[in-house]
Amino acid sequence: MIIKKDKSEIQNFLVDAANYKGDCEAVYFPESESDILIILALARNLKQRITIAGNGTGLTGARVPEGGIVISMNKMNNILEINTAEKYAIVQPAVILREFQNEVTANRLFYPPDPTEQDCFIGASIATNASGAKSFKYGPTRNYVIELRIILSNGEVLNLKRGNNFADGNLLNLISESGSQIEISLPDYLMPNTKHSAGYFTKINMDAIDLFIGSEGTLGIITEAKLKLLEIPENLISGILFFNNEADALDFVDDARSQSIKHRMAKDENNINARGIEFFDFYSLQFLKEDYPKINDNHKAAIWFEQEINSESEEFLFDKWMSLVEKYNADIDNSWFAMDKIELEKFKNFRHAVSSKVSEFVAQKGVRKVGTDTAVPVEHFRDYYFEMKKDVAANNLNYICYGHIGDCHLHLNMLPQNADELITAKSLYARFCARVVELGGTISAEHGVGKMKRDYLFNMYGKKNILEMARIKKILDPNLLLGIGNIFDEKFLIN
Ligand SMILES: Cc1cc2nc3c(=O)[nH]c(=O)nc-3n(C[C@H](O)[C@H](O)[C@H](O)COP(=O)(O)OP(=O)(O)OC[C@H]3O[C@@H](n4cnc5c(N)ncnc54)[C@H](O)[C@@H]3O)c2cc1C
């Protein structure tokens, strides 16, 4: 097993995509579960905390160590099986999502989770319960995890199979591979009824596997996952629609969203039934227009949508979408529609370009982005969006806003130019998080909490419930080794 200690060789592990920085003594690169067991035994003896590293695309500091050692999963990167007959895959944690998606597609199957950043590891996407554009129809990563193999910090191994181990009310009983029993009484806090990825999952009679999905490297090390695959859709229709008036774009979304949800519930695939609806505000389009010259300054917003179709429904659905496009006054001459693979790929790149452009801008200008990952219930979405925009404009901050509007989940990225603006941006961020809590939403819909958002999670759930999360952690990680500082401050672990 490789172990690296030289700072010049481990720099990549001391930072993540949010530019959150940390430090550690060494990075271990296990190639097997036996290697992991050796590292854990050593760490227990030396009382060294452990941070598990995925591919470093996280935006919350969750994979950034604050002392101790890092376990990089890099070497455990094999797709072990793709079963086309039973539609599942078995993977090691460091399989890159993009490569997995390609392999699954080559097998004429479909894995819906599609975080915009496809260079993440599958293990980490499970640890953060990642989502993407298609989560509007298909939900988050959680919905596709059917089995997990997890090593706890004391070396016990859990094999969790969805459907095999439910809590009895709030009592969860886990049995490890060696036969040890772990009894957990689950917390009773209510999670928001929105897309949500912040803090431990808890529900009466919940499935044991769900506690570990989204636990951000704090409860155990995922060494293998079995994932559900679906039949690949025959074809897709997609559009990038430009609007000269933002209100028209928002009305278009309301209509497309409510029709899609209605038809999805009725399992009516031959009607408007988007699998993703994404939003780009005026400033996002300004960022993109250099690379996409068809964007002009009259375009105040754009919407990307995608729907699955087949040869029978193709024409009918195209007409259905066109009538929505006309109804809400999209700039049809400059909007784009796609039904073939090359064009669809270009559309995917368009969606990715805005977040990459922001990262480029931030790196070039040396500014720090302060970005929301909040989601609110649909009835509050517009008010919340307008409030945010008004507050940011009143403070003369540069920003761009884009994201998963189907799920009422936008990333408003403030781009402060100096230290004073950074202070203002942070105080607005805190205000936005407080507001979503009032509205019954979440402070993090997909990126997780990590080290950067734990104060906001504290405000969302309150001390009692944060202490409940710490209690769960202490049961599963009694040596307090894994992911210390993620989700909640380590002070909650002391008593
Ligand atoms: C441009 C951009 C766009 C993004 N878009 C999205 C998006 O649309 N949706 C979304 O959900 N996220 C998005 N993200 C965030 C990020 O890609 C996801 O959080 C992703 O899941 C992180 O994967 P990673 O491999 O980089 O993990 P890392 O950042 O390295 O780690 C993330 C967490 O996973 C834990 N972890 C890693 N491996 C394991 C393991 N084997 N066992 C237990 N814990 C483990 C780590 O300890 C850490 O807590 C985006 C990021 C960027 C930079």
The ligand as an SDF file (V2000), in Angstrom:
LIG
                    3D

 53 58  0  0  0  0  0  0  0  0999 V2000
  -18.6340   22.3610  -10.8710 C   0  0  0  0  0  0  0  0  0  0  0  0
  -19.2980   21.5020   -9.8220 C   0  0  0  0  0  0  0  0  0  0  0  0
  -20.6160   21.1100   -9.9760 C   0  0  0  0  0  0  0  0  0  0  0  0
  -21.2270   20.2910   -9.0180 C   0  0  0  0  0  0  0  0  0  0  0  0
  -22.5220   19.9120   -9.2200 N   0  0  0  0  0  0  0  0  0  0  0  0
  -23.1200   19.0800   -8.3300 C   0  0  0  0  0  0  0  0  0  0  0  0
  -24.4610   18.6510   -8.5440 C   0  0  0  0  0  0  0  0  0  0  0  0
  -25.1190   18.9820   -9.5280 O   0  0  0  0  0  0  0  0  0  0  0  0
  -25.0040   17.8340   -7.6130 N   0  0  0  0  0  0  0  0  0  0  0  0
  -24.3220   17.4140   -6.5040 C   0  0  0  0  0  0  0  0  0  0  0  0
  -24.8800   16.6470   -5.7020 O   0  0  0  0  0  0  0  0  0  0  0  0
  -23.0670   17.8110   -6.2740 N   0  0  0  0  0  0  0  0  0  0  0  0
  -22.4410   18.6270   -7.1570 C   0  0  0  0  0  0  0  0  0  0  0  0
  -21.1560   19.0350   -6.9380 N   0  0  0  0  0  0  0  0  0  0  0  0
  -20.4740   18.6160   -5.6860 C   0  0  0  0  0  0  0  0  0  0  0  0
  -19.6600   17.3070   -5.7920 C   0  0  0  0  0  0  0  0  0  0  0  0
  -19.3610   16.9830   -7.1140 O   0  0  0  0  0  0  0  0  0  0  0  0
  -20.3840   16.1440   -5.1270 C   0  0  0  0  0  0  0  0  0  0  0  0
  -20.5550   16.4200   -3.7510 O   0  0  0  0  0  0  0  0  0  0  0  0
  -19.6610   14.7970   -5.2370 C   0  0  0  0  0  0  0  0  0  0  0  0
  -20.4780   13.7680   -4.7240 O   0  0  0  0  0  0  0  0  0  0  0  0
  -18.3130   14.7470   -4.5060 C   0  0  0  0  0  0  0  0  0  0  0  0
  -17.5720   13.6420   -4.9880 O   0  0  0  0  0  0  0  0  0  0  0  0
  -15.9990   13.5320   -4.8280 P   0  0  0  0  0  0  0  0  0  0  0  0
  -15.5670   12.2020   -5.3350 O   0  0  0  0  0  0  0  0  0  0  0  0
  -15.3170   14.6720   -5.4210 O   0  0  0  0  0  0  0  0  0  0  0  0
  -15.8690   13.5270   -3.2360 O   0  0  0  0  0  0  0  0  0  0  0  0
  -15.0270   14.3730   -2.2020 P   0  0  0  0  0  0  0  0  0  0  0  0
  -15.2960   15.8180   -2.3400 O   0  0  0  0  0  0  0  0  0  0  0  0
  -13.6170   13.9480   -2.2460 O   0  0  0  0  0  0  0  0  0  0  0  0
  -15.7010   13.8360   -0.8450 O   0  0  0  0  0  0  0  0  0  0  0  0
  -17.0290   14.1310   -0.5330 C   0  0  0  0  0  0  0  0  0  0  0  0
  -17.4550   13.4170    0.7490 C   0  0  0  0  0  0  0  0  0  0  0  0
  -17.5640   12.0070    0.5420 O   0  0  0  0  0  0  0  0  0  0  0  0
  -16.8690   11.2860    1.5780 C   0  0  0  0  0  0  0  0  0  0  0  0
  -16.4130   10.0210    1.0080 N   0  0  0  0  0  0  0  0  0  0  0  0
  -15.7090    9.8570   -0.1340 C   0  0  0  0  0  0  0  0  0  0  0  0
  -15.5240    8.5410   -0.3810 N   0  0  0  0  0  0  0  0  0  0  0  0
  -16.1190    7.8680    0.6360 C   0  0  0  0  0  0  0  0  0  0  0  0
  -16.2490    6.4840    0.9470 C   0  0  0  0  0  0  0  0  0  0  0  0
  -15.7640    5.5310    0.1510 N   0  0  0  0  0  0  0  0  0  0  0  0
  -16.8910    6.1350    2.0910 N   0  0  0  0  0  0  0  0  0  0  0  0
  -17.4140    7.0880    2.9030 C   0  0  0  0  0  0  0  0  0  0  0  0
  -17.3120    8.4070    2.6560 N   0  0  0  0  0  0  0  0  0  0  0  0
  -16.6790    8.7910    1.5320 C   0  0  0  0  0  0  0  0  0  0  0  0
  -15.7500   12.2300    1.9780 C   0  0  0  0  0  0  0  0  0  0  0  0
  -15.2450   11.9430    3.2710 O   0  0  0  0  0  0  0  0  0  0  0  0
  -16.4840   13.5650    1.9290 C   0  0  0  0  0  0  0  0  0  0  0  0
  -17.2310   13.7040    3.1120 O   0  0  0  0  0  0  0  0  0  0  0  0
  -20.5040   19.8570   -7.8700 C   0  0  0  0  0  0  0  0  0  0  0  0
  -19.1700   20.2340   -7.7280 C   0  0  0  0  0  0  0  0  0  0  0  0
  -18.5700   21.0570   -8.6860 C   0  0  0  0  0  0  0  0  0  0  0  0
  -17.1170   21.4360   -8.4990 C   0  0  0  0  0  0  0  0  0  0  0  0
  1  2  1  0
  2  3  1  0
  2 52  2  0
  3  4  2  0
  4  5  1  0
  4 50  1  0
  5  6  2  0
  6  7  1  0
  6 13  1  0
  7  8  2  0
  7  9  1  0
  9 10  1  0
 10 11  2  0
 10 12  1  0
 12 13  2  0
 13 14  1  0
 14 15  1  0
 14 50  1  0
 15 16  1  0
 16 17  1  0
 16 18  1  0
 18 19  1  0
 18 20  1  0
 20 21  1  0
 20 22  1  0
 22 23  1  0
 23 24  1  0
 24 25  2  0
 24 26  1  0
 24 27  1  0
 27 28  1  0
 28 29  2  0
 28 30  1  0
 28 31  1  0
 31 32  1  0
 32 33  1  0
 33 34  1  0
 33 48  1  0
 34 35  1  0
 35 36  1  0
 35 46  1  0
 36 37  1  0
 36 45  1  0
 37 38  2  0
 38 39  1  0
 39 40  1  0
 39 45  2  0
 40 41  1  0
 40 42  2  0
 42 43  1  0
 43 44  2  0
 44 45  1  0
 46 47  1  0
 46 48  1  0
 48 49  1  0
 50 51  2  0
 51 52  1  0
 52 53  1  0
M  END
$$$$
